[in-house]
Amino acid sequence: MSHTVAFTFPATENREAASQDISPYDEGAVHDSFHQLIEEQSWLAEQEEVEMQNLAPRGRENLAYTVSPPRRTEAWEAPGQMAEHPDFSSATLRILASMPSRTIGRSRGAVISQYCNRTARLRRKSTRAPLQEVSRSARPSIRQLDLDLDSSHEEEDNKRSLLVKELRSLPASQRISMLRTMPLSLGEKCKLRQESSGYSGTLMKPKTRAPLSHCSRLKYHIIIGFRNLWYSLLSLRHTLQPWHYSLKQISGRFGSSILSYFLFLKTLLMFNLFLFLLLLVFVVAVQAAYPPTTPNSKAFTGLEPLTGAGYFNHTLMYYGYYSNFTLNDPCAFSPNSSTNCRQGRPVHLPYNMPLAYVLATGVSFFVTCLLLVYSMSHSFGESYRVDSASGDLAIKVFCAWDYKVIQKRSVRLQSENICTHLKECLAERRSRSRPLNLCKRLQRLAILLIAWTLSLGIVLGCVLGVHYFSIYIYQVHHEKLLTSNYLGKEALLLALPLLVSLINFLIPYIYNLLAAWEKQESPVLEVYVAICRNLILKMVILGLLCYHWLSRKETTSEMECWENFVGQELYRLVVMDFIFCLLDTFFAELMWRVILEKKLQSKRRPEFDIARNVLELIYGQTLTWLGVFFAPLLPVVQIFKLLLLFYIKKTSLMRNCQSPSKPWRASHMSTIFITLLCFPSFLGASIFLSYTIWAVKPSKICGPFRDHETIYESGKTWVLKLEKSNPNLTWFTWIHQHLIQNSFFLFLIAGILLAVIYLNFQVVKGQRKIITLLKEQIANVSGVCFILCSSGT
């Protein structure tokens, strides 16, 4: 129950005294006013408790008003009693007065009364005595509560009207500041602002506004319309983002660790969309507008989407379809018709397809490199700034919870993860304080050496198997070309991609058995080791295949375009990788969940293996970057693959999987994913394509570079033709000769890029040092505060 506290308002004072009182911009004064009001309310509560205890023996009807002995904090006793407890300073009292627990019970009438007095004191100095000095008969009593309840509302209305009147007399800036500091609801503040608006300064008359003209009204309507349209577009921005609701659903059920996988998939989708659009505009669409005169002699059989050969071999899909001349030059289409070439009009904007082909590929790789470096540096900065104190137990206790999780099972699992993580940190500290003896360390080292020897031996065996099987398949395929068995030749093309995908599918399970035997010290280290081993396996096999493709170009070019053959191989690897991703989802997630629920009667579900699924994404993107030069439409295949993978993995995750029991940090995971995508994947693909452009001789029967010794020479030829046709462009020839052809300039660009990366790392390192120093300062200050508090000063 509450009472309306009576406040007196002096009638006469000079306005000059307002400058000597508190200012509404003084935050300390605002806290002091809160403190004063709470002291008065606490003193009244004490008197009410005494009166209610006196009323308790009078009858059973008063039992409802009986309260327990007062339990008040010593900080909120009456001012007369404050001297007995000098432990609390004025700063502490101001902080405690601003706490929600001290202001949540304040009535609206008390707040209005308090601020009515404050606005009055801004104009005249208050001379009323403290409430504790008022005689007991003049104080509100609980015996007179029934009589006062009827008059309380009227008194509150009077106080409200006085507050509105005082607010009107204030300047606009002070009025707004006063309304902001009032601990009232937003609706009450809006009402007070509406009632006190229309008055400025000491004027007590409402503002008279002249009627607006038609042009002003039209201008205001247009401005308001554009503003509403802008706000509507801002609200639609999140809905226009791809998979906005799906990503929120995944993060709500499984947390940020699994969400990072789908965000990484979305990032790869954006990279492929950029790559596809650039090649579509400058290469594919232009070539489609000027198709070659020779028609496609192969018929569509239905196996082409699986093998990539046959009818697809003579389409826009592969390198060999593109022309090696200026497309919009009439002489290029009819070189024998000399009459048309002499009488025809000159071409103002010649479109050289070989130059456009190599420049579009080079620009796409350069922009992708910049985006990857920026993403990696940004991710490193966020990871080390946010999670630099990963070993601090206090941060793990108070800041490790993922508030995106809302499902009961995921909440319970996350609490188990945090407990496991804390146990690991404690065990790590314990192991540092108690290191292993020499015998156990030798035993541990022996287990690690054996496990790594076995894993590298498995990689060596797989590489040898792929090498000899590739030679065998190539010989058999060369013999099959002389026969007429078309289906046998098509099926034989899938043998090598099938073997490579089978190895990538089965070997990670063998690595999991090795990890279970190793028993790593922490689950995070176990996952990093698994990523390292799988990455070595995939990259070594891809390196071997690239070596085979470039070493067989001489014999392959005798019968077909070797660039088309490399593009078909990479297309088949992408398709097979997608098929085995589906098989992994079906057997490792769906069937295993059915076995656990139906046969083993277990409530547990298979965990979503983040490391394995991310490596599959990195492997597929590496194949796309390797094959984009030989198959310009390969990014389209990767886009469809990523779209299907998103919905398939999301459905399987929702129905079959649970969150991983190993503790993960989403920021560290994103950093690792981008780093692996940049250095082993993109760097390897860039080296392969650079070697192909600079050193490998292209085919003489197909492609836009059939007339050149190397692909790089096409740029030189185009620059010489440009100089002959227009002598004013000699500066461009000089730039090409002294900058682009000069290896020093390329090394300079690479050095600048490495310097930027190094400086970024140094900035992050400096930020980590600053964070460490700030933590030490906080620890020192907290120690000093603890000493002062314990000594009572």
C-alpha positions in Angstrom: 0.0 0.0 0.0 1.2 3.5 -0.7 0.5 7.0 0.5 0.6 10.3 -1.2 3.3 12.4 0.4 2.5 16.0 0.9 5.0 18.6 -0.3 4.9 22.3 0.3 5.4 24.8 -2.4 6.8 28.2 -1.4 4.9 31.1 -3.0 7.5 33.8 -3.2 11.2 33.6 -4.1 13.5 35.3 -6.6 14.2 33.6 -9.9 17.8 34.4 -9.5 18.1 31.8 -6.8 17.5 29.0 -9.4 21.0 29.3 -10.7 22.3 28.5 -7.2 20.3 25.2 -7.0 20.9 22.0 -8.8 20.8 21.8 -12.6 18.8 19.1 -14.5 22.0 18.2 -16.3 23.8 17.4 -13.1 23.8 13.6 -12.8 25.0 13.6 -9.2 22.2 15.9 -8.2 19.7 13.7 -9.8 21.0 10.7 -7.9 20.9 12.8 -4.7 17.3 13.6 -5.3 16.5 9.9 -5.8 18.3 9.2 -2.6 16.4 11.8 -0.7 13.1 10.5 -1.9 14.0 6.9 -1.0 15.0 8.0 2.5 11.7 9.7 3.0 9.8 6.6 1.6 11.8 4.3 3.8 11.2 6.4 6.9 7.5 6.4 6.2 7.5 2.6 5.7 9.1 2.3 9.1 6.4 4.4 10.7 3.7 2.4 8.9 5.2 -0.9 10.2 5.1 0.5 13.8 1.5 1.5 13.4 0.5 -1.8 11.8 2.1 -3.7 14.6 0.1 -1.6 17.1 -3.1 -2.4 15.1 -2.4 -6.1 15.1 -4.0 -7.0 18.5 -7.2 -5.2 17.7 -8.9 -7.9 15.6 -8.5 -10.7 13.1 -9.4 -8.3 10.3 -6.2 -6.5 10.8 -4.0 -9.6 10.4 -3.7 -8.8 6.7 -1.8 -5.6 7.6 0.6 -7.3 10.0 4.2 -7.4 8.7 7.4 -8.9 9.8 10.1 -6.9 11.6 11.8 -4.5 9.2 14.6 -5.8 7.1 16.2 -2.7 5.7 19.6 -2.1 4.5 21.6 0.1 6.7 22.3 2.4 3.8 18.6 3.4 3.7 18.0 4.2 7.3 16.8 7.7 8.5 19.4 10.5 8.4 19.6 10.4 12.1 20.8 6.9 12.1 23.2 7.3 9.2 25.9 8.6 11.5 26.0 5.3 13.3 27.0 3.5 10.1 29.8 5.5 8.4 30.8 2.5 6.2 28.9 3.8 3.2 30.2 6.8 1.3 28.1 9.3 -0.6 29.2 7.9 -3.9 28.1 4.4 -2.8 24.8 5.8 -1.7 24.3 7.5 -5.0 25.0 4.3 -6.9 22.7 2.3 -4.7 20.0 4.9 -5.1 20.0 4.4 -8.9 19.6 0.7 -8.7 16.3 -0.7 -10.1 15.6 -2.5 -6.9 15.5 0.9 -5.1 13.3 2.6 -7.7 11.0 -0.1 -8.8 8.5 0.3 -6.0 8.1 4.1 -6.3 4.6 5.2 -7.0 3.7 7.6 -9.8 2.4 10.2 -7.4 5.7 10.2 -5.5 7.7 10.7 -8.7 5.4 13.5 -9.9 5.6 15.2 -6.5 9.4 14.9 -6.4 9.9 16.3 -9.9 7.3 19.0 -9.3 9.4 20.2 -6.4 12.5 20.0 -8.5 11.1 22.1 -11.3 9.9 24.6 -8.8 13.4 24.7 -7.2 14.8 25.5 -10.6 13.0 28.9 -10.3 12.9 29.5 -6.6 14.8 28.0 -3.7 12.9 25.7 -1.5 12.6 26.4 2.2 10.5 23.4 3.4 11.7 21.4 6.3 12.6 17.7 5.9 9.8 15.2 6.3 11.4 13.6 9.4 11.2 16.9 11.3 7.4 17.2 10.8 5.4 16.3 13.9 3.8 12.9 14.1 0.3 14.3 14.0 1.0 16.0 10.7 2.3 12.8 9.0 0.0 10.5 7.0 -1.3 7.7 9.2 -2.5 4.2 8.3 -5.5 4.8 10.5 -6.6 7.6 8.2 -5.9 5.6 5.1 -9.5 5.0 4.2 -10.3 8.7 4.4 -7.2 9.6 2.5 -7.7 7.2 -0.4 -10.5 9.3 -1.9 -8.5 12.5 -1.7 -5.3 10.9 -3.0 -6.3 10.9 -6.6 -7.5 14.5 -6.5 -4.2 15.5 -4.8 -2.2 13.6 -7.4 -4.1 15.4 -10.2 -3.3 18.7 -8.5 0.4 17.7 -8.3 0.3 16.7 -12.0 -1.2 20.0 -13.0 1.4 21.8 -11.0 4.2 19.7 -12.6 2.8 20.5 -16.0 2.7 24.2 -15.1 6.3 24.2 -13.9 7.5 22.3 -17.0 5.8 24.9 -19.2 7.8 27.6 -17.5 11.1 26.0 -18.2 13.1 26.4 -21.4 12.6 23.6 -24.0 16.1 22.1 -23.5 15.6 21.9 -19.7 12.1 20.6 -20.1 13.2 17.7 -22.3 16.1 16.9 -20.0 13.8 16.8 -17.0 11.3 14.5 -18.8 14.1 12.1 -19.7 15.4 11.8 -16.2 11.9 11.0 -14.7 11.6 7.4 -13.7 8.1 7.1 -15.3 6.8 4.9 -18.0 7.1 6.0 -21.6 3.4 6.6 -21.9 3.4 8.9 -18.9 6.4 10.8 -20.3 4.6 11.2 -23.6 1.5 12.6 -21.9 3.5 15.0 -19.9 5.3 16.2 -23.0 2.1 16.7 -24.9 0.5 18.6 -22.0 3.6 20.8 -21.5 4.3 21.3 -25.2 3.3 24.5 -27.1 4.9 26.7 -24.4 8.4 28.1 -24.5 10.4 29.8 -21.8 8.4 32.1 -19.5 5.6 32.6 -22.0 2.4 31.2 -20.7 0.5 31.5 -24.0 0.5 28.7 -26.6 2.4 29.2 -29.8 0.3 30.5 -32.7 1.3 29.0 -35.9 0.5 30.5 -39.3 -1.4 28.3 -41.7 0.9 26.5 -44.1 0.8 27.2 -47.8 0.0 24.6 -50.4 3.6 24.3 -51.5 4.8 23.8 -47.9 2.1 21.2 -47.3 3.1 19.4 -50.5 6.8 19.6 -49.5 6.1 18.1 -46.0 3.9 15.4 -47.5 6.7 14.4 -49.9 9.3 14.4 -47.2 7.2 12.3 -44.9 6.4 9.9 -47.7 10.0 9.4 -48.6 10.9 8.9 -44.9 8.2 6.3 -44.5 9.4 4.6 -47.7 12.9 4.6 -46.4 11.8 3.1 -43.1 9.8 0.4 -45.0 12.9 -0.5 -47.1 15.0 -0.7 -43.9 12.5 -3.1 -42.4 12.5 -5.2 -45.6 16.3 -5.3 -45.6 16.4 -8.3 -43.2 13.7 -10.2 -45.1 15.6 -9.7 -48.4 18.7 -11.3 -47.0 18.9 -15.0 -48.1 17.8 -17.5 -45.4 17.2 -14.8 -42.8 14.5 -16.8 -41.0 16.2 -20.1 -41.4 19.5 -18.9 -39.9 17.6 -17.5 -36.9 15.9 -20.8 -36.5 19.2 -22.7 -36.6 20.8 -20.3 -34.2 17.9 -20.5 -31.8 17.9 -24.3 -31.6 21.6 -25.2 -31.9 23.6 -22.1 -31.0 26.3 -20.1 -32.8 28.7 -23.0 -33.4 26.5 -24.8 -35.9 25.3 -21.5 -37.2 28.9 -20.7 -38.2 28.8 -23.6 -40.7 25.7 -22.2 -42.5 27.1 -18.7 -42.5 30.3 -20.1 -44.1 28.2 -21.8 -46.7 26.4 -18.5 -47.3 29.8 -16.8 -47.7 30.9 -19.3 -50.3 27.6 -18.8 -52.2 28.4 -15.1 -52.4 31.9 -15.7 -53.7 30.5 -18.0 -56.4 27.7 -15.6 -57.4 30.3 -12.8 -57.9 32.5 -15.2 -59.9 29.6 -16.3 -62.1 28.2 -12.8 -62.7 31.6 -11.5 -63.8 32.2 -14.3 -66.2 28.6 -14.2 -67.4 28.7 -10.5 -68.4 32.2 -10.4 -70.0 32.7 -13.9 -71.4 29.7 -16.2 -71.5 26.9 -13.8 -72.6 29.1 -12.2 -75.3 30.1 -15.6 -76.7 26.5 -16.7 -76.7 25.6 -13.6 -78.8 28.3 -14.6 -81.4 28.1 -18.4 -81.5 30.6 -20.4 -83.7 29.5 -21.4 -87.2 30.2 -25.2 -86.6 27.2 -26.8 -85.0 27.3 -29.3 -82.2 27.5 -32.8 -83.7 26.9 -34.7 -80.4 23.4 -35.8 -79.4 22.1 -35.4 -75.8 21.9 -38.8 -74.1 21.0 -38.0 -70.5 24.3 -39.0 -69.0 25.8 -35.5 -69.5 24.7 -34.0 -66.2 26.6 -36.8 -64.5 29.7 -37.1 -66.7 30.0 -33.6 -68.2 31.1 -35.1 -71.5 29.2 -35.8 -74.8 26.9 -33.0 -75.7 28.3 -30.6 -73.1 31.8 -30.8 -74.7 30.7 -28.4 -77.4 28.8 -25.9 -75.4 29.4 -22.7 -73.4 30.3 -25.0 -70.5 33.9 -25.6 -71.5 37.0 -23.7 -72.7 37.1 -25.2 -76.2 33.8 -23.6 -77.3 35.1 -20.0 -77.1 36.4 -18.1 -80.1 40.0 -16.8 -80.7 39.1 -13.6 -82.6 37.4 -10.3 -82.2 33.7 -11.2 -82.1 32.1 -8.0 -83.5 34.6 -7.8 -86.4 33.0 -8.8 -89.8 36.4 -9.8 -91.2 36.7 -12.4 -88.4 33.6 -14.2 -89.5 34.4 -14.2 -93.2 38.2 -14.1 -93.6 37.9 -15.2 -97.3 35.6 -12.4 -98.2 38.2 -9.6 -98.8 35.6 -7.4 -100.4 33.6 -7.1 -97.2 36.7 -6.4 -95.2 37.8 -3.5 -97.6 34.3 -1.9 -97.9 33.1 -2.6 -94.4 33.0 0.1 -91.8 35.7 0.0 -89.1 34.7 -1.4 -85.7 34.8 1.3 -83.0 34.6 -1.0 -80.0 36.3 -4.3 -80.9 35.7 -7.1 -78.4 38.7 -9.4 -78.2 37.5 -12.7 -76.7 41.0 -14.1 -75.7 41.8 -10.9 -73.9 38.3 -10.7 -72.2 38.6 -14.4 -71.2 42.0 -14.0 -69.4 41.2 -10.6 -67.9 37.8 -11.7 -66.5 39.4 -14.7 -64.9 42.3 -12.6 -63.5 40.1 -9.8 -62.2 37.8 -12.3 -60.5 40.7 -14.0 -58.7 42.2 -10.7 -57.7 39.0 -9.3 -56.2 38.4 -12.7 -54.5 41.9 -12.5 -53.0 41.2 -9.0 -51.6 37.9 -10.1 -50.1 39.5 -13.2 -48.5 42.3 -11.2 -47.0 39.9 -8.6 -45.6 37.6 -11.3 -44.2 40.5 -13.1 -42.7 42.0 -10.0 -41.1 38.6 -8.9 -39.8 37.9 -12.4 -38.4 41.3 -12.5 -36.7 40.7 -9.2 -35.1 37.3 -10.1 -33.8 38.5 -13.5 -32.6 41.5 -12.2 -30.6 39.8 -9.1 -29.4 36.6 -10.8 -28.2 38.0 -14.1 -27.1 41.5 -13.2 -26.1 40.8 -14.2 -22.5 39.7 -17.7 -23.4 41.5 -19.1 -20.4 39.9 -16.9 -17.8 37.6 -18.9 -15.7 35.5 -15.9 -14.6 34.7 -15.0 -18.2 33.7 -18.6 -18.9 31.4 -18.7 -15.9 29.7 -15.3 -16.6 30.0 -14.8 -20.4 30.1 -18.2 -22.0 26.3 -18.7 -22.3 24.9 -18.6 -25.8 21.6 -16.6 -25.5 20.4 -17.6 -28.9 19.6 -21.1 -27.6 15.9 -21.5 -26.7 15.2 -25.2 -27.0 15.2 -27.2 -23.7 17.4 -30.0 -25.0 19.9 -27.6 -26.5 19.9 -25.5 -23.3 20.7 -28.6 -21.3 23.4 -29.6 -23.7 25.0 -26.2 -23.7 25.1 -26.2 -19.9 26.9 -29.6 -20.1 29.3 -28.1 -22.7 30.2 -25.2 -20.4 30.7 -27.6 -17.5 33.0 -29.7 -19.7 34.9 -26.6 -20.8 35.4 -25.5 -17.2 36.6 -29.0 -16.3 39.0 -28.9 -19.1 40.4 -25.5 -18.1 40.8 -26.7 -14.5 42.4 -29.9 -15.7 44.8 -27.9 -17.9 45.8 -25.7 -15.0 46.2 -28.7 -12.9 48.4 -30.4 -15.5 50.5 -27.3 -15.7 51.0 -27.3 -12.0 51.6 -31.0 -12.0 53.4 -31.9 -15.2 53.7 -35.5 -16.3 56.7 -37.5 -15.4 59.3 -38.6 -17.9 57.7 -42.1 -18.4 54.3 -40.8 -19.1 55.6 -38.1 -21.4 57.5 -40.6 -23.4 54.5 -42.8 -23.6 52.4 -39.9 -24.8 55.0 -38.9 -27.4 55.1 -42.5 -28.7 51.4 -42.6 -29.1 51.4 -39.4 -31.1 54.2 -40.5 -33.3 52.5 -43.8 -34.1 49.2 -42.0 -34.8 50.8 -39.5 -37.1 52.9 -42.1 -38.8 49.7 -44.2 -39.5 47.8 -41.1 -40.8 50.6 -40.0 -43.1 51.1 -43.7 -44.2 47.3 -43.7 -45.1 47.8 -40.5 -47.1 50.8 -42.0 -48.9 48.9 -45.2 -49.7 45.9 -43.3 -51.0 48.1 -41.1 -53.2 49.9 -44.1 -54.7 46.5 -45.8 -55.3 45.1 -42.8 -57.1 48.3 -42.4 -59.1 48.4 -45.9 -60.5 44.7 -46.1 -60.9 44.7 -42.9 -62.9 47.4 -44.3 -65.2 45.4 -47.5 -65.7 42.1 -45.7 -66.3 43.8 -43.4 -68.8 45.2 -46.3 -70.8 41.9 -48.1 -70.8 40.1 -45.0 -71.9 42.6 -44.5 -74.7 41.9 -48.0 -75.9 38.1 -47.6 -75.6 38.2 -44.6 -77.9 38.8 -47.0 -80.8 35.7 -49.0 -80.0 32.0 -48.0 -80.5 30.8 -48.8 -76.9 29.7 -45.3 -75.9 28.1 -46.3 -72.6 31.3 -48.1 -71.5 33.4 -45.0 -72.3 31.1 -42.7 -70.4 31.0 -45.0 -67.3 34.8 -45.3 -67.4 35.1 -41.5 -67.0 33.4 -41.8 -63.6 35.9 -44.3 -62.2 38.6 -41.9 -61.1 36.2 -39.3 -59.5 34.4 -42.2 -57.8 37.7 -43.5 -56.2 38.7 -40.0 -55.1 35.3 -39.3 -53.5 35.2 -42.7 -51.9 38.6 -42.1 -50.3 37.5 -38.7 -49.0 34.4 -40.3 -47.6 36.0 -43.3 -45.7 39.3 -42.1 -44.5 38.0 -39.4 -42.1 36.3 -42.3 -40.1 39.6 -44.0 -39.8 41.1 -40.7 -38.5 38.3 -40.6 -35.9 39.4 -44.1 -34.7 43.0 -42.8 -34.4 41.7 -39.8 -32.5 39.8 -42.0 -30.1 43.0 -44.0 -29.5 45.2 -40.9 -29.1 42.9 -39.3 -26.4 44.0 -35.7 -26.9 44.2 -33.4 -23.9 41.3 -31.2 -25.1 38.4 -31.7 -27.6 39.4 -28.6 -29.4 42.9 -29.9 -30.1 41.3 -33.1 -31.3 39.2 -31.3 -33.8 42.1 -29.2 -35.0 44.2 -32.4 -35.5 41.3 -34.0 -37.5 41.0 -30.9 -39.7 44.8 -30.9 -40.4 44.8 -34.6 -41.3 41.8 -34.4 -43.6 43.1 -31.3 -45.2 46.5 -32.9 -45.9 44.7 -35.9 -47.6 42.5 -33.8 -49.8 45.1 -31.3 -50.9 47.8 -33.9 -51.7 45.3 -35.8 -53.9 44.3 -32.7 -55.7 47.9 -31.8 -56.2 48.6 -35.2 -57.7 45.6 -34.9 -60.1 46.7 -31.4 -61.2 50.2 -32.9 -62.0 48.6 -35.7 -64.1 46.4 -33.3 -66.0 49.2 -31.0 -67.0 51.6 -33.9 -67.8 49.2 -35.6 -70.2 48.4 -32.5 -72.2 50.8 -33.5 -75.0 49.2 -36.9 -75.7 45.7 -35.7 -75.0 45.9 -32.8 -77.5 46.4 -35.3 -80.3 42.8 -36.6 -79.9 40.9 -33.8 -78.2 41.2 -30.4 -76.4 43.1 -31.1 -73.2 41.6 -28.0 -71.5 38.1 -29.5 -72.1 39.4 -32.8 -70.6 40.6 -31.0 -67.4 37.3 -29.1 -67.1 35.3 -32.4 -67.5 37.4 -34.0 -64.8 36.8 -31.2 -62.4 33.1 -31.1 -63.2 32.9 -34.9 -62.4 34.7 -34.4 -59.1 32.2 -31.6 -58.1 29.2 -33.8 -59.0 30.7 -36.9 -57.2 31.5 -34.8 -54.1 27.9 -33.7 -54.0 26.6 -37.2 -54.3 28.8 -38.4 -51.5 27.7 -35.5 -49.3 24.2 -36.7 -49.8 25.2 -40.3 -48.9 27.0 -39.0 -45.8 23.9 -37.2 -44.7 21.7 -40.2 -45.3 23.9 -42.9 -43.6 25.8 -40.9 -41.0 22.8 -38.8 -39.8 19.4 -40.3 -40.8 20.2 -44.0 -40.6 22.3 -43.6 -37.4 19.4 -41.7 -35.8 17.0 -44.4 -36.7 19.3 -47.1 -35.3 19.8 -45.1 -32.0 16.1 -44.6 -31.5 14.6 -47.8 -32.8 17.2 -50.5 -32.0 19.3 -49.1 -29.1 16.3 -47.2 -27.5 18.5 -44.2 -26.9 17.4 -40.6 -26.7 20.7 -39.4 -28.0 21.1 -38.3 -31.6 24.1 -38.2 -33.8 26.1 -35.0 -33.5 26.5 -32.6 -36.4 30.2 -32.9 -37.3 31.2 -29.3 -38.0 34.8 -30.0 -39.0 33.9 -32.7 -41.5 31.1 -30.7 -43.2 33.3 -27.5 -43.4 36.1 -29.4 -45.0 33.7 -30.7 -47.6 32.7 -27.1 -48.4 36.4 -26.1 -48.7 37.1 -29.1 -50.9 34.2 -28.3 -53.3 35.2 -24.6 -53.5 38.8 -25.6 -54.3 37.5 -27.7 -57.2 35.5 -24.7 -58.4 38.5 -22.3 -58.3 40.7 -24.9 -60.1 38.2 -25.4 -62.9 36.8 -21.9 -63.5 39.3 -21.3 -66.2 38.6 -24.6 -68.0 34.9 -24.5 -67.4 33.5 -20.9 -67.1 30.1 -22.2 -66.0 31.4 -24.4 -63.2 30.4 -21.7 -60.6 26.8 -22.3 -61.7 27.1 -26.0 -60.7 28.7 -25.0 -57.4 25.9 -22.5 -56.7 23.2 -25.2 -57.3 25.2 -27.5 -55.1 25.4 -25.1 -52.3 21.7 -24.2 -52.5 20.7 -27.9 -52.3 23.3 -28.5 -49.5 21.8 -25.7 -47.4 18.3 -27.1 -47.4 19.3 -30.7 -47.2 21.7 -30.1 -44.3 19.2 -27.8 -42.5 16.4 -30.5 -42.8 18.8 -33.2 -41.6 20.0 -31.0 -38.8 16.5 -30.2 -37.5 15.3 -33.8 -37.7 18.3 -36.0 -37.1 21.1 -34.2 -35.2 22.0 -32.6 -31.9 24.5 -29.9 -31.1 28.1 -31.0 -30.7 29.1 -31.8 -27.2 32.6 -30.4 -27.7 33.0 -26.7 -26.7 33.4 -24.4 -29.6 33.7 -20.6 -30.0 32.0 -19.3 -33.1 34.5 -16.5 -33.6 37.5 -18.9 -33.5 35.7 -21.2 -35.9 35.0 -18.5 -38.4 38.7 -17.5 -38.3 39.8 -21.0 -38.9 37.4 -21.5 -41.8 38.4 -18.4 -43.6 42.1 -19.1 -43.0 41.8 -22.6 -44.5 39.8 -21.3 -47.4 42.4 -18.6 -48.1 45.8 -20.3 -47.8 45.6 -24.0 -48.7 42.6 -23.7 -51.0 42.7 -20.3 -52.9 46.4 -20.1 -52.8 46.8 -23.6 -54.3 44.3 -22.8 -57.1 45.9 -19.5 -57.9 49.4 -21.2 -58.2 47.9 -23.8 -60.5 46.2 -21.3 -62.8 49.2 -19.0 -62.8 51.5 -21.8 -63.9 48.9 -22.7 -66.6 48.7 -19.2 -68.0 52.4 -18.4 -67.9 54.1 -21.7 -68.8 51.7 -24.3 -70.4 51.2 -24.4 -74.1 47.5 -24.3 -75.0 45.7 -26.6 -77.4 46.0 -25.8 -81.2 42.6 -27.1 -82.1 40.3 -25.3 -79.6 39.9 -22.4 -77.3 40.6 -18.7 -77.5 44.4 -19.1 -77.2 45.0 -21.7 -79.9 47.2 -19.4 -81.9 49.6 -18.6 -79.1 52.6 -20.4 -77.5 51.3 -19.5 -74.1 48.1 -17.9 -72.8 50.1 -15.0 -71.4 51.3 -14.1 -74.9 47.8 -13.1 -76.0 48.1 -10.0 -73.9 51.3 -9.0 -75.7 49.7 -9.6 -79.1 46.7 -7.5 -78.3 48.9 -4.6 -77.0 50.9 -4.6 -80.2 47.8 -4.5 -82.4 46.4 -1.7 -80.3 49.6 0.3 -80.7 49.5 -0.2 -84.5 45.9 0.8 -84.8 46.1 3.8 -82.6 49.6 5.4 -82.1 48.2 7.7 -79.4 48.1 4.7 -77.0 51.9 4.3 -76.7 51.6 5.1 -73.0 49.5 2.0 -72.6 52.1 -0.1 -74.3 54.8 1.3 -72.0 52.7 0.4 -69.0 52.2 -3.1 -70.2 55.8 -3.6 -71.0 57.4 -2.0 -67.9 54.8 -2.9 -65.3 52.7 -5.9 -66.3 55.4 -7.9 -68.0 58.0 -6.9 -65.4 58.3 -9.5 -62.7 59.6 -6.9 -60.3 56.2 -5.2 -60.3 54.4 -8.4 -59.6 56.7 -9.1 -56.7 56.1 -5.5 -55.5 52.4 -6.1 -55.5 52.8 -9.4 -53.6 55.1 -7.7 -51.1 52.6 -4.9 -50.5 49.9 -7.5 -49.9 52.0 -9.4 -47.5 53.0 -6.2 -45.7 49.3 -5.3 -45.3 48.7 -8.7 -43.8 51.7 -8.4 -41.5 50.6 -4.9 -40.3 47.1 -6.2 -39.7 48.5 -9.0 -37.5 50.7 -6.5 -35.7 47.7 -4.3 -35.0 45.8 -7.2 -33.6 48.8 -8.2 -31.5 49.1 -4.7 -30.2 45.4 -4.7 -29.3 45.9 -7.9 -27.4 48.7 -6.3 -25.4 46.5 -3.4 -24.6 43.8 -5.7 -23.4 46.3 -7.5 -21.2 47.5 -4.2 -19.7 43.9 -3.1 -19.1 43.2 -6.4 -17.3 46.2 -5.9 -15.1 45.1 -2.4 -14.3 41.6 -3.7 -13.4 43.1 -6.4 -11.2 45.3 -3.8 -9.4 42.3 -1.4 -8.9 40.1 -4.2 -7.6 42.8 -5.2 -5.2 43.2 -1.7 -3.9 39.4 -1.4 -3.5 39.3 -4.6 -1.6 42.0 -3.5 0.7 40.3 -0.2 1.4 36.9 -1.9 2.0 38.4 -4.4 4.3 40.2 -1.7 6.3 36.9 0.3 6.6 38.2 3.5 4.9 
